[in-house]
Each structure stands twice: as C-alpha cells, then as structure tokens.
C-alpha cells in the first residue's frame, strides 16, 4: 500500500523544444514530494533534472504556440509569460495581483490577448513595441434603470418640457456620456447570475466571442463536515449539488468591436422535446401548459473556432439532456446559426477531444473544412466535414470495431497522427492516417500502451509507454514504422523491480446475452503458488464506470494490481472484469446501462463469477468481490440482488443512491430523478438492501466530496432498520474519495483481506488462513 513510494508516478507533460532538439517532461520519482522538470536530447541519454531557474527557461507544460511553432504563451502563477521554444528566452508579459488566463496569439502573432476580471485585454509582444496593455471589452452587470410609476414618468417628461434649465442640463449630460463612450471599449452587459468565463478575439480583430456562465437559481449545495482540522473544530466543506437540481447554463455571445453591437448565438436549431419522447414516468410527473406539450430545450455552448480569414465561425453546442450535439456555422454579426452536423443518441452522446490541447473540432489547412472525432457509427472514429455547404455529410476517414483515443493533424495537413485500439482493445498504438483517408501505417510495435507526442519537425516521438508489469516510462523513437524505441526513464524502486510480478492474462468469456466480455485473470500458478483447498475466487470491479482495466498496459489501479498478486500467492483466482459500460468497446457497450445501472453491468460481473467456477475450478460457494466508487456500487448491487453468487463483498466509497450523486455524470445515464424515478429506484442499492445474506464490508472516507459519506450513512441506517447483521462499516476520517494516506490504504486492504480469508477460505468452520 506504499503505492507511489514503490512504483513512482507516471511521467507527464511531454513537450518538445521548438527546434525538435530537446524533450522536456515532468517526473516524480518514488519518495519525492513533488514532480520536477527534466530534459533529454533527441539522441537519448540520461535525462537532466532542471533547477528552478532553469525550469523557467524550459518550454512550459501547457500553452499556445504561435503559427511558426517557435514561441509559446502560457500562464505562470496567474501571469502571462512568453517563452522562445528554441533559445529558452523568457519574457514576462504581465505581472499583476490579478489572475490572467487564456492567453492567445492575435494580429498575426504580434500581439497576445488574455482574460482578466471577465474582460479581454491585448498587448504587443514585439520587444521593440511599447508594452501597452489595452482593454478590448467592458463586460459588466446590466445597469438597472430606476422603475418609475406612471405618475412619476409623466412629471419627469413635463418638467423637461416646461423648464429650460432642466432641458439644458439633460442635454449636457447626454453629450458628456456620448463623449465618454468614445473613449471606452465596447460594452457587454451581463444578466443576473451571469459571468464571462472566456473571451476570444477573432483573427481579423473585429469581434470578440464571449462564453457566458449563468449560475443556477435555487440550487442547493451539499455540506461535508470535516472533523479532523487544524482548528480542532468541525468545519464545513461546501460541495456539489445533486442530480436534477438546477444547473449552470452556458451561453455564447458575439460582440462587434467596431459597432459595439452584441448578439447571442441562436439555438433555435434545437427542436423541443415532445412529452412522447420522454421516459414513461417523466410523462406522468410532468404537468405543464407548454404549447403542444413541448419542453424547452436548453443548449450548452462551447467557445467557437474561427477560420484564419474569418469567413467561417464554427461552434459546438450540446443539449442539456446530453442526447444531441450540433456543429453550427455562426454569423458573428447576427447570431444566426446554420447546422452543419447533428449527432443524436437515444441514450447520451459521447464526444472526444482531438488530441494534445485541441478542441473537439479543428479547421483543416484549407480553412473550409473541419476534422473531428465522433462515435456516430458506434465507434470513435475520424471525420472531416465541408463547412461551406448548406447540406454536407461528414466524410469518415477511419472505420472498424475499434476506437480512436486521440488524433492530431500534421503541420502540412497531409497526415493524421492517431492513437487507436485497432490492434487489440487492450493496446494503444500510434498510426499515420492520410488526411484524405486510405491505408493506415502502424508506427509503434511494443505490446502495451503508447501515448505519443510528435516533435515539431515530425521526425521524432516522445512516448510514455507501459506494459502490464511495467509502469509508464519515457521513451524516444523515430516517427517511422518499426523503429526501435529507447527507454529514457526508470521509475520504480529496485525493491519493486526485484519481484516477479504477475503478467495477468487477458481472457474473454460469453455473457448470458452472448456478448464477449474482456477480463484480466490472475491465478496462483502465475506466481508459483498453489490454489487454496477451498478454491476461492475474487472478482474485482473497477470504478468510474466508463474506464478500461482489462488491458495489456499499466493499470491506474496499481495498488489493486499488487493486492491481486498477494491474493494469488495465497491461493485465490482473481478476475478483473471490463463489464458493460467500460471504456474501449464502442457505443452499444457504453450505453448498455442506460436507465438501468446494475443491470447488464452486474450481469457481466455475475457471469464472470460463473466463468471462474466453470473454467478455473473455483468453488462457486467461495467467491467474493470488491471495488471502489462505481465498483463499490456494483458490489452492493451484487450482494443485495444476487446473494447466492457472492459469499462476501467489500464496497469501497460506494454510491448507494444515484439520486444523491452529481448531475453531469448521472443525468446522462439515468435522466433526472423527478422525471425518471423508475430508473433511479431500480439502479440504486439502497432499495434492495433487504436481499443481503453474505458478509459485507463498507469502507468510506468521511470527507469524500465525490461520493459523499452520507451515502454509506443512509445505507447503514437502512441495514439497521432491516435488522441485518453480517455487515460492518469502516470509516476514514481524513480521506476524500481518493485516499492519500498510506495508513488508510493499509487499514482498508487489511480489512478486505480479512473479509476474504474469513469467508472464502473457510474449511470445517475454521479459517484456512
């Protein structure tokens, strides 16, 4: 349970110098308190750790390059800095007590814009030019005019007609306001509860696009009590709202800097939803007087992309109910929109980013077409789309029963660099894909996962590579098929590397409805041990829901991986299942849990237990399971609804009632509680607690701001009221959702091990452990 003190942390933030001569990365070795920045030459060798002053001259981990890919602007400590990516020369663009954000290049790379206090500013970056910071917008709350009664308004009008002094005074005031207005930047008024999240100048400098957030009205945030504090007093943590409560809106506006006119992006392309299209219970509980029974469709906007010549502005919009996504061409002067692509999913739409720092959609070099990743054929693939046409069909460049994890376009626009699962669902490899489609070229070859950063000259790759038994490391490799990769870092301790860790076998089995389920298998024989006489088995259920763990590379569940080695050494067979809704297996797999979590996903876990009994000679009466977060939820559903399958289960930080979870995640899958109560009731373990028969351990951090500790508290009260006895609750007073203290991890997994030893290795009423 020492975790990172044994295996370290994955190297992150790989980035190349502008001349492609150096690769920078951030690396935290075992036992270190924080990561440091390292650099290695393209020829390889030992990476050099940069001192703090040297780090300031390095290419920053995040930022925006200019068109020539020589200079990069980024935020450092709330200030804007510019770094020459070849020489390392660093220039401080701002130094204020305020927080600047979102720097972007403007006016052909001669200026930089940034956001501060909800307004857009611009500053020249030519050393020879005066560093004059200019405010481009005056974003402010809407001015509230005094509301006069009819009588008051009448008297005011009459006074101006009758008294010359009043007329002259009003005329002078209006003239002064007009003069002052000439010297001020164009104004944009915000409504109640609105703030400007981001502002972007168009390439031509004529318009500013404003992404506006509108805080919800009447939403109620939950409170997390924190009992272990420096003050010795209980302190409250303000946490999130719950699913179905009113949510923040995202709006898009365009401000013409020359005329001062502002318009909102028109969302009338989003058709209203009829009551017939809603879940059955939603129809029954939703009584309103909207014309035609139509429900208002809320759209959430993203910041648009703009062609270099400014001719086309393309924005992405998503329905608040998560079932539709549109790409539209936006007229920045009128706000009118023209839909160029519409994606609908009866469950929920999944969209992906393009790659390193890119948005969901980007222009091709011709500035008349765009490229994007989409799951529109059931798998995440690469598409291009002509934005000039009134009606255009996306052109699919890749296809097949595999997924693209990321994509980037070469600088000349002729090749896409794509990372995909084409070889195997449990591997990630880099491919070259012609920009006009065609045969793909596989570049990487080592079995496992490759996350590649292409050098600016596109001749070299900086890789983070890992295998099932090898934590992520930095490699250098020529950007050509079959080239050898050179390892640069060695992260785990010698102590950890000296042990013969299990290389788990990726297996498949048939679920009851015939689909093929992938899983990782650990057996005692793989570690040189014998199976326990009681032939116990354990099924591990990963968290997050949409996550993949049955693969051939290093798992983010590295503590669990080591724990599975321990279980195997004690005679257990362990199965780690990618159940329905796990990542990497296409749209149908992802949405199989729509309106019923604990349905197909639980069936896959139960069928995994039966696979252990049928194919691994595991005693069907000696099978346990465990998992955290979503895995804790599945563990509870299994213990409550299939008590004849699992003798013991450990539910860690489990969701017990989905109506108490977050909106963004849950509403996509189950809609909202007050409109689809049936989906929530059949998906929430607290409604099935009466079915518990086996031994149950619940572990939860008391300052969990993700799955709140209250979830477990409410379930415990339910178990007490049901007079259930074979359960226990372990609480961790200082832990959030992801534990941070080694002592907490150790205590939790000692309890899990004891649970399994006591209930799965029993012989003649006594523990075999």
N, C-alpha and C positions, 0 to 999 in steps of 0.2 A: 504493500500500500504506500510505499515511498514514491511510487509513480515517477514523476519527472526527475526526482533526485537519482533515479536509476537510468532512465531512458532519455532524459533531457526533453527539450521541446523541439518541434519541427522548425527548421529554418524557414523564414518567411521573407516577404517583401523583396524578392529578387528583382534587380533592375540593372540595366547596362548603362555604362557611360555613353555619351553621345557618339564617340568615335569607335564604339564597339570593342575598345581595348580592355575594359575592366568590368567585372561583375561584382556588384555590391549585394549584400544580403544581411538580414538581421538574424542573430543566432544566440540562443540561451542554452548554455551547457548545464549538465546536472550540477546542482548545488549552488547555482548562481541566482541572485535575487531578481535580475532583470536582463533583458537581451542587450547585446552590444552590436555595433555595425562592423562588418568585415568586408574585405575586398580581396579579390583574386584576379590575376591576369587571365586573358583568354587562353593562354597556353597552359594554364593549370598551375600546380604547385601548392604550397601551404598558404592558406588564407591568412591575411594580416588583420589583427584587431585594430580598429581606429580609435585614437584618443578622442575625447570630447571635442577639442578644437578641430581635429582632422575630420570628424564626422560632419561638421558644419560645411566643409568643402565638398562633401560627397553628394552624389545625386540623391535627392530626398526620396523617401519610400512612396509618397503619393504626390501628385501634382499634375500639371498640364504642360506638355511640350509645345513649343512653337512649331510652325509648319515645316521648318527646316530640321526639326528634331535636334536642335543644338542647345536651346535654353529651356529651362523648366521653372514654372512659378508654383509655389506651394505656400501652405500656412505653417508657421512655426510659432507656437506659443501665442496664437491669436494675432500675429503679424504676418504680413506678406513678404516673402523673400523670393529672390530670383537667383538661380544657380546656373552657371555655364557648365553644361554637361560634359565638356571636354577638358577645360582648364581647371574646373573646380572653383572659379571665381564666384564669390557670393556677394550679392547686393541686397541690402535691407531696403525694401520698398516702403514699408510703413513701420512706425514704432509708436504705438498708442496704448492707452489703458483700455480702450475699447477692443472688441473682438471682431477682427476682419475674417471673412470667409469667402469661399467660392471664387478664387481668382481665375480669370480667363483672359486670353490674348484678344486684343482688339486693334483695329485700324492697321491691319497688315503686319502685326507683330511689333508695332512701335509703341503701343500702349498696353496697359493691363487694367482690367476692371476688377472690382471686388465689392462685396456687400458688407455694410456696417450699419447697425441700428436700423435695419429694414430699408435701407436706401442703397442705390448703386452709385459708385464712385469710379473715376477713371484717372490714371496717372501715366505720364510718359515714362518710358524705361530707357530711352537713349541717354547715355551719360552726358552727352553734350546739351541736352534739352533741360530747361528748368523743371525741377520735380514739383510741378504744380498739381496738387490734388483737386479735382473738380467734381462737384456733386452733380449727377445727371438727373436725379429724380427727387421729388419732395413727396414721399409717401407718408401720409398722416391720417389720423382718425377723421371721419366725416364731421365737418363743422355742423353743430346743432344750432339752427336758427331759432330764435325765440318764437314761440307759438302765440299769436295774438288772437284775441277774441274778435268777433265781427265788429264790435263797437270800437275796440282799440285800433283795429286796422283802418276803420273809417276816419277816426280822429287824426291818425297819422297822415293819411292822404290829404285830408282837408287842411292840416297845418302847413304842409308844403305848398299847397295852392294859395293860401292866404298870406303867409309871411315870407317876404323876400329873403330875410336873413337865413331862414331855415333852408330855402331853396339854394342859396349860395353855399351854405355850409355843407349840404349834401353833395353838391357838385364838386366842391374841393375834395371832399372825402373820396368820392368815386374816382376822381382824377389821380389822386395820390395812390390809391390801390392799384390803378392801371399801371402807373409808373413803377411801383414796387414789383408788380407781377413780371415786368420785362426783365428784371434782374434775377428773378428766381427761376430755378429749374421747374420743368412741368410738374404739376402736382397730380397725385393719385390718391383718392380718398378711400379709406378702408371702412367697412361697416362694423357693426358691433361684433366683438369677439374675434375679429379678423387680424391676422398678422401676415407680413410679407416674408415668406420662407426663403425665397431665392429670386434674384433678378438677373437677367441676361441681356446684353446689348446685341442687336443684330449686326451681322458683318458690315452692312452699309452704314451703321451708326444712326439709323433713322428711327428705330423702335426699341423699346425695352419690353421684354416679356417678364411678367410678374406672376410667380406661383404663390397663391394665397392660401393660407390655412385658416379655417374657421372653427374655433373651439366649440364643442358641443354645449348645448344648453340643458341644464338639469341632470347632467351625468353625475353619478355618484362613484367616487373612487373608494377602493377598499383601503383599510388601515392594517398594517402589520406591526404588532407590538414587538419591540426589541428589548429583551430582558437583560442581556449582558452588555453593559455600556460603561464608558469611562466615568460618567456622572454617578453611577450606581443607582440611577432612577430608570424606570421603564420609559422608553422613548418610542414614539410612533413613527413608522415609515409610511409615507403616502405611496400607495401602489396603484395599479391599473384599475380600470373599470371592468365590468363583466360583459360577456357576450350579450348582444341585444340591446344594451344601453345605447343612448345617442352617441354617435361617433364624430370625430373630426372630419370636416369636409375639405376637399382640395379643389380649388378653382384656378383658372388661368385667365389672365388679362394681358392686353397689349396696349402700350402707351406710345403714341406718336410724339417724338421729341420735338418735331417741328411745329405741329399744330396744337399740341397739348391734349389732344383727344384720346380718351381711353375707352376701350371696348372689352367686353367679356367674351371669351370663346363660347360659341353657340353649341349647346349639347342637345339640340332638338333631334339629332340623328338617332338618339337612344329611344327606341319605342317604349311606350309604357307597357307595363305587365298587366295582363288581364287576370282576374281572380281565378279563371280556369287553369292558368299556368302555375298557380301556387300549390304547395302541398295541401292535401285534403283538410288537415286540421287548421291550416292557415286560413282557408276559405271560411271555415266555421267561426273562427275567432276574430275575423277581420270585418267589422261592420263599419262602412263609411259611405259617404254620399258623393264620392267622386263620379264625374260623368262617365257613363259606360262601364262602371266598375273598374276603372283603370287606376293602377297605383303609380304614383310619381316615381320616376326613375332617376336616381342620383348617380352622377358620374364623377369619378375622381381623375383629375388631370395630372400629367407629368410635364416637366419642362420640355419644350419642343426642340427639335434640331432644325437648323436653317442652312440651306444651300449657300455656298460661298458667294454667289452673285445675288443672293437674297430673293430669288424668284420663288422659291418654294419653302414653306414652313410646314413641317410635319410634326404632329403631336400624337402622343398615345393617350387614350382615355379608357378607363375601366369602370364598369358598373359597380356600384357599391355592394350589390349582391353577389359579385365575383363570377357571374355567369357569362359576361360579354366583355370583349376587348375590341376597341376600334383604333385604327390608324387613320388620321384625317389630315388633309391639307387645309391649313388655316390662313385666311386672309387677315393680316395684322391690322388693317385699317377698318374693317367692318366687323370682324369677329366671326364672319360666316365660315362654315366648315364644309368640306367635301370628303366623304368617306372613301378611302382607297382600299381598306381591308377590314373585314369584320370577322371575328372569331367567336363562336358561341359554344358553350359546353353545358349540357343539362345539369351536370354536377357543378364543377367550377373550373375556370380557365387557369392554366398554368403557363406563365411566360418566363423566359430566361434572359439574362443579360448576355451581351455579346462576348465578353472576354475581359481582359485586364483593363478595368476602368471604363469600359464602354457602356453605352446605354442599351436599351432593348432594341434600338433601331439606329442605323447609321447610313449616311449617304455613300453611294459608290462614287468613284472618281468623276464620272460624267455629271454628277450633281443633278441628275434627272431620275435616278432610280435609287432605291434603298435596299439594304440587306438586313435580315433579322433571323432569329431562331424562333421556331414555333412548333407546337405539338399538334398542329392542325390535321395531320394524317394519323394521329395516335402515337407518334414517337417524335421526340425533339429533333428537328432537322433544320437545315439551312435553306433560306428562301431569298429571292430578290423580287422587287416589285417596281414597275414603272409608275411614277407618281404624276406623270404628265397627262395620263389618260383619264377620261371620265369613268370608264369601267375597265379595270385591269385585273388580271388573275395572277396571283403570285407564282413565280417560277420556282419549282422545287429543285434544288441542286444536289441534295443527298436523299436517300431513302433506304428503308430496310428496318428490320426489327431490332434496332439498336438506337442509342441515344447520343447526341452531341452534348458534351458537358460545357464546352466553351469554344469560341471562334474569334479570330482576329483576321483582318484583311492586310495583305502585304502593302508596302508603301506604293508600289506601282499599280496596285489594284488588280493584279492578274491572278493572285493566288490567295486562297483562304488557308490559314493555319488552324486546324480543327483538332480538338481533343475529343475522342469518342470511345464508345464501348463496342465498336464493330468486331473486334477480335473475340471478346467474351464479356458478358455482363459484369464480371468481376475484375476487369482490367481497364486501364485508361492509357491510350496511346495517341501520339501525335501523327496527324496525316496532313498532306498537302492536297488541297482540292482546287482544281481550276475554277476561276471566277465565273466562267460560263458553263460550269458543270463538267461532268466527264469522270474519267477514271481517277481514283484516289491513290496517292502514294503513301504507304506506311513508312514513317521515319524512325520511330523508336522500336526497340525489339526486346528489351529485357521484360520478363514476365512481372507484372505488378502495375503500379500507377505512376504515370509521368505527368507532372504539371510543368509546362514549358513556358519560358519567356524568351522570345526571339530577339537577337541583337539588332540594333538599328540597321546595320548593313545586311542583315538577314542571312549571315553565313554561319552563325553560331547559336547554340541553345544553352540557356541556363536552366537546369532541371532540378526539381525536387522529386526524387524517386524513392519509392519504398516497396517492400515486399512483405508478405505475411509475417515473416520473422525478422524483418529488418526495418527499424524506424526510419522516417524520412531523412534523407541526406541530400546535399547539394552535389550535382554532377555538371560537368561541362561536356558538350558534344557538338560536333559539326552538324549543321542543319541539312543533312543528306541521309538518304535511306541506308540503313545498315551500318552507319558509322559507329565507332566504339565510343562509349561514354566513360569519362574519367571521374572517379569519386574525389570530391574535394573535402568534405567534412566527415568526421566520425564522432557521433554524438553520444551514444550510450556509454556508461562506465564499463571498465574492464571487467568488473564484477558481474554485470548483467550479460556481457558478451561471452563470458566463460561458461554459461549454462546452455545446455542443448534444449532450446525451446521448441515446442511442438509446431510443426508446419501443418496447420489444420487442412483437412481435405474438404474441398468444395463439392458437395453432393447435391443431387436433386431427387425429389420424390413427388409422387402424384397426390394432389389434394383430392378430396371427395368429389369435387366437380370436374376433375380431370386436368386441371392446370398443373404446370410444373413449378414446384417451389424450390428455390435455391437455399442452401444452408451450409454452415461451416460445421464440421464434425471433429470432435476431439475424443480419442479413445485411450485407455490405459496403455495399449500396446505401442502407441506413438511415442510414449515417454519411457518405455521399458518397464512398465508396471503390469500387475495382474488385475483382473477385474475382481471387485469385491464379491464375496459369496452371495450376497443378497441381490447382486446385479443391478445396482441403482443407476438411474439416469437423471439428467437435468436438462431442461430446455431454458435457454436464455432468450429474453425478448428485449431487443434494443429499443431505445427511446426515440423521440422525435416523430414517430410515425413515418414521415417521408424522409427516410435515411436508409442507407445501404450498409450492411455489415458482413454479408456472406460474399466476400471478395478475396482477391489474391494479393492484397496490399495491406499496409499497416493500419490497424484499426484505431479510431479515436477512443475506443473502449479498451485502452491498453491495460488498465488495472484488471478489468474483467478478463482480458486475454490471459494475464498471468494467473488469475484466480482459476481459470479453466484448466491451466496446466496443473495447478495444485489438486483440483478435483480429480483430474485424470490420474495423477500419481497415487491417489487414494482409491482408485478402482471405479470411478464414475465414468460413464459415457456422457458427453455434453454435446448438445445440438444448439447451434446459434442460427435462428431462422430469419430469413427475409420474407416475412409474412405479407399478405395483401396490403397495399398502400405503401410498401417500402419503395425507395427511390431506385431508378435504373431499369424499370421493366415496362415502361410505356404507360399510356393514358388509361387503358382499361384496368390495369393493375392498380394504378394510383387512385382511381375513383371508385374502386370496388367497395369502399366503406361509406359511400355517400348515403347519408341519412341512417346509417347503422354502423357505428364503431362498436367493435365487439361482436361483429357478425362474421364476415369472410376472413378477417384478420385473425380472429380467435380460432376459427375452424382450421386455418393453416397451422397454428400452433398445436392444436389438439391432434391434427393429423401428423405433425412432426413427432409427437409423443408416441403415436401408434407406429410410426416408421422405426423408432428406436426399438420398440418391442418386437416388430416383425423382422427387422434386418440386422439389428445389433444385439439381439438376445437380451435386451433389458427387461427386467421384471416389470410388467405393466402396473403392478401394485406399489412399485418403488420408484416412481417418477416425480420429481419436483420441478418447479420453475421459479424464475425470478427475473426482475427487470426494474428499471427506474423510469419515472415520468410516464410516457406512453407505455413503456414496458411494465411499469407498476400498475397502470390501469388494466392492461391485458391480464396481468397476474390476478388481480381481484376478480375480473370477469370470469376467468378460468376457475378460480377457487369457488366462486358463487354459483356458476351456471353449469360447470362440468365437474362436480366434486368427485365423481367416480374415476376421473382420469389422473388427477394430480393429488398426491398424498400430502404435499407440503408446498408452500409458496411464500416468497419474500417480495412484498410490494414496496418499492422504494420511491419516496416522494410522489405518490400516485395521484392521478386525477380520479376523484370518486364521484363527481357530479359535474358533467360538462357545462351545465348552466352557470357554473361558478368560474369557468375558465375565460380566457381572453377572447376578444371579438375577432381580431384578424385571423387567427387560426381556426377557431371553432365554427364561425359563421359560414366559412366556405364549405365545410363538410356537413354540418347539421342544420344550416339555415339559422334562424334565431328562435330562442325558446318560446316566446309568446306567440309565434306564428307556426311553429312546428314542434309542439310539445311532445308528440309521439316519438320523434327522432331522438330527443334528449332522454326520455324515460327509458327507451329500450337500449340506449347506449351508455347509461350511467350505472356503475356498480352499486351505488347506494340503494338502488331499487331492488337489488337481487341478493342482499346480504343474508337473507334467511336461508339461502342454499349452502352456506358454509358448513363443511364437515371436516376437512383436513386441517392441518396445522398452518396457521397464518402468522407471519411476522410483517409488521408495518413499520417502516423507518422513514422519518421525515425531519428536515431541518426546520427550526421554528421561525427563521427569518427568510423563508422562501418567498421571494417576490414574483415567482413564476407560477408554480402550483402552490397555492397558499396552504400553510399548515392547517388552516381551518378545514380544508378538505378531509384530512385524516381525523381531525377532532369530531366533525359531524358523523363520519363513518363509525368511529368508536362509540359515540352515543347510540347510534343505531344498533351496533352489536350488543351493547349493554341491554338495551330495551328488548332485544330478541333473545336475551339470556344465552348468548354464545359464549363458549368457554375456551376453546382451543386457539386462542389468538393472543398476541402481545404487541405493544407499541413501544418503539424506541425513539426517543426524541433527541435532537442535536441542537442545543440552544444557540450556537453561534453560526450555524450553517445556513447558507442560501440554497438555491436549487442545485447548483454545482458545488460540492463540498470543497473546502480549501485546506482544512487541517488534516494532517496525516493521522492524528489520533482519532478523528471522527471516521475517516475511511477504515482504519484498522478495526475500530469497535464495530462498525456496521458489518464488515465482512466476516469478522469472527462470529457474529450472531447468525449470519446467513449459513456459514459452515456448520455451526452447532445445530441449526434447524435441520439441515440435510443429514448430518450424522445421526441425529436422534431419531429422525422419522424415515429415512431411506435406507439406512444400513442396519436396521434392527433385525436381530435373529433371536428367536426364542424369548422375545420380550426384553432383550438387553441390547445395548448399543454395541455394534461391532467395531466402533472407532476407539 
